[in-house]
Amino acid sequence: MMYYSPGVDYLCPRCESSSVRFVFDEKCRGWFEAMKLIRERKVKLSNLYKDYVDNPRLPKWTCQKCRDCGIVYKKSYLN
């Protein structure tokens, strides 16, 4: 498992904290592209369980303040 903090602030959907880390595990594919999109702020954070179940191979995120978590997706992916 790999943790990534891009130096770009993302706000947690639950507590609005900027203490968000990104998690890449063995199921995640395309982690290099995902890191690039994260740095360019072209992703959104979702904490909905339905999104997590439907997209288990997407990168994950976790909030260090409230311990909420979810998936990271391209801004146009789930819309």
KACOR-V989605 format. One record per helix or strand. SS is the DSSP state (a for helix, b for strand). FROM is the first residue (numbers start at 1). TO is the last residue. If there is no record, write none. Layout:
BEGIN
[[SS	FROM	TO] [SS	FROM	TO]]
END
This chain:
BEGIN
[[b	2	4] [b	20	24] [a	31	39] [b	43	46] [a	49	54] [b	60	63] [b	69	74]]
END
